[in-house]
Structures are given as C-alpha cells and as structure tokens.
Amino acid sequence: MNRQAWKWALIAAPVVLSVSACVGWGGYPPAKNVHESQLIGTWHAGKCDTTVTLDPDGSASAAGIPTEMELDGKVTQRVGGDGTWKVNEFGGEQQLDVITGNEVTTFDLYRDKGRLLVALTVGDPDSMNGCILTRRSKTAANAPTAVQQRSTATIAISPDHHRP
C-alpha cells in the first residue's frame, strides 16, 4: 500500500468506526430512556419463531428463544419457560434480561421511527445472526386491562353496593 493510501485509511477508519457506533444491530439506533412499562406485553419474532411475554410483576414466559444458529440463520438450539425479566444498563445502553431457569438471555433495545424493538444476537455478533421481536400485544396475558381496573374501582366506591 502506498503512502497516500495509508493516509486515507488512517483518516477513514476512525470516521467509519464512530459512525457505526451510533447505530445498533441492523442499523437501528439504541433506544434511550426505556421504562419497564413500555416493555410489558407479548413480543414476537416470526423469523425465529420466538415469543416472549413480560408481565408487570416482573415475571416472564418465553418460548423458542434461540441460543445457537447456523451461519445461514437456521436455529439449532432453543430455550424457554417461565421466569423473570428486568431492564439493565451495559456500556451506557439499556438491555432487557429474560431469566428462564439457569439461562439468562440478554436482548438489546432499539428504536425504529419511534417504535421500540427488542433484538437478540445469537452466537458471534460479527455473524449478525439474530432476531428482532416486535410487540404483538401491549397487555400481558395476566395483566389487568383498563376495563377490569375501572370496573373494580367502580364496585369498590359504588354507594349502591351492599353486602348480602
């Protein structure tokens, strides 16, 4: 490599690295200021056939979380079950940890045009194998709906309510 090429390589490398650090997996920017309430509900990735449900009480259920993939993206090993979940921060970015049994699966949090995405990298991050989960439902399976909460409050404060 001649001297001019080395000069351009030394200038271009930091620029490329700094730009790539601003975007996450798949080119999505990391999500900032994610509150746990924004994650409650059911998330699904069709490509990986993965479903994760996050309940308001910190419990979780998961089915088909890939732990190993071939280079072509074919899932070769999965985990799932009931457990817990929490939001953590690592390297200045928020992550979602789903714990099922002895298995901790860490998902990255991204935004696409304001929409929250939950992403899982499987295996070597350089292989770019993984899944992007999108929200299927904003209400977890056993979370009370607004209608249930309102009707409970109405019963509790209703002056017409008498005990038999």
C-alpha positions in Angstrom: 0.0 0.0 0.0 1.5 3.4 -1.0 1.8 6.3 1.4 -1.3 8.2 0.1 -3.5 5.0 0.6 -2.2 4.7 4.2 -3.0 8.3 4.9 -6.6 7.8 3.7 -7.0 4.6 5.6 -5.9 6.3 8.8 -8.4 9.1 8.3 -11.3 6.9 7.2 -11.0 4.2 9.9 -12.0 6.4 12.9 -14.8 8.0 10.9 -16.3 4.7 9.9 -15.9 3.3 13.4 -17.5 6.4 15.0 -20.5 6.3 12.6 -21.0 2.6 13.2 -21.0 3.1 17.0 -24.0 5.4 16.6 -26.3 2.7 15.2 -27.0 -0.7 16.6 -27.9 -4.1 15.2 -29.4 -3.9 11.8 -28.7 -0.1 11.6 -31.3 0.8 14.3 -30.3 3.4 16.9 -30.2 2.2 20.5 -33.4 3.0 22.5 -32.9 5.6 25.2 -34.9 6.1 28.4 -36.9 2.9 28.1 -39.3 2.4 31.1 -40.3 -1.1 32.1 -43.9 -0.2 31.5 -43.0 0.2 27.8 -41.9 -3.4 27.6 -44.9 -5.1 29.2 -46.8 -7.3 26.8 -46.1 -10.0 24.3 -43.2 -9.7 21.8 -42.7 -12.0 18.8 -40.1 -12.7 16.1 -41.6 -14.6 13.2 -38.2 -15.3 11.6 -37.0 -17.1 14.8 -40.5 -18.3 15.9 -39.8 -16.7 19.3 -42.4 -15.3 21.7 -41.6 -13.5 25.0 -44.3 -12.3 27.4 -43.3 -9.7 30.0 -45.7 -9.2 32.9 -46.0 -6.0 35.1 -44.9 -8.0 38.2 -41.5 -8.9 36.7 -42.5 -12.4 35.7 -41.9 -13.6 32.1 -42.7 -16.5 29.9 -40.7 -17.4 26.8 -40.9 -19.9 24.0 -38.3 -20.7 21.4 -35.5 -18.3 22.3 -32.6 -19.3 20.0 -29.3 -19.9 21.7 -27.5 -21.3 18.7 -27.8 -20.7 14.9 -26.0 -21.9 11.9 -24.4 -19.3 9.6 -27.5 -19.4 7.3 -29.7 -18.3 10.2 -31.2 -21.8 10.9 -31.9 -22.2 14.7 -30.3 -25.3 16.1 -31.0 -24.8 19.8 -33.6 -23.0 21.9 -34.6 -22.3 25.4 -37.9 -21.2 27.0 -40.1 -21.5 30.1 -41.3 -19.3 32.9 -39.0 -16.9 34.7 -38.4 -13.2 35.4 -37.3 -10.1 33.5 -35.6 -6.8 34.2 -34.0 -3.8 32.4 -30.3 -3.3 32.9 -27.7 -0.9 31.6 -24.5 -2.0 30.0 -22.0 0.3 28.4 -24.4 3.2 28.5 -27.2 1.3 26.7 -30.2 -0.3 28.2 -30.8 -4.0 27.8 -33.5 -6.5 28.6 -32.6 -9.6 30.6 -35.0 -12.5 30.5 -34.2 -15.3 33.0 -35.7 -18.7 32.5 -34.3 -21.5 34.8 -30.5 -21.1 34.8 -30.5 -19.3 31.4 -30.1 -15.5 31.2 -30.9 -14.1 27.7 -29.9 -10.5 27.0 -31.9 -8.6 24.4 -30.8 -5.2 23.1 -33.3 -2.4 22.8 -33.6 -0.3 19.7 -36.0 2.2 18.1 -37.2 2.3 14.5 -39.1 5.5 13.7 -40.1 5.8 17.4 -41.2 2.1 17.6 -39.5 0.1 20.3 -37.7 -3.1 19.1 -36.3 -5.9 21.1 -33.3 -7.6 19.4 -31.4 -10.8 20.2 -28.0 -11.5 18.8 -27.3 -15.3 18.6 -23.7 -16.5 18.7 -20.9 -14.4 17.4 -22.0 -10.8 17.0 -19.9 -10.5 13.8 -22.1 -13.1 12.1 -25.2 -10.8 12.5 -27.4 -13.8 13.3 -30.4 -12.9 15.4 -34.0 -11.9 15.8 -35.9 -8.7 16.1 -39.0 -9.0 18.2 -41.9 -6.6 17.8 -44.8 -6.1 20.1 -47.9 -8.3 19.5 -49.8 -7.1 22.5 -49.4 -4.2 24.9 -51.2 -6.2 27.6 -49.5 -9.2 29.2 -51.7 -12.3 29.5 -52.5 -11.9 33.2 -52.2 -8.1 33.4 -55.5 -6.4 34.3 -56.9 -4.4 31.5 -58.1 -0.8 31.9 -61.7 -2.0 31.8 -61.1 -4.5 34.6 -59.4 -1.9 36.7 -62.2 0.6 36.1 -64.9 -1.9 37.0 -63.1 -3.0 40.2 -62.8 0.7 41.2 -66.5 1.3 40.5 -67.5 -1.7 42.6 -65.3 -0.5 45.4 -66.7 3.0 45.5 -70.3 2.4 44.5 -72.7 3.7 47.1 -75.3 1.2 45.9 -73.1 -1.8 46.6 -74.4 -3.7 49.7 -73.3 -6.9 51.2 -75.9 -9.7 51.3 
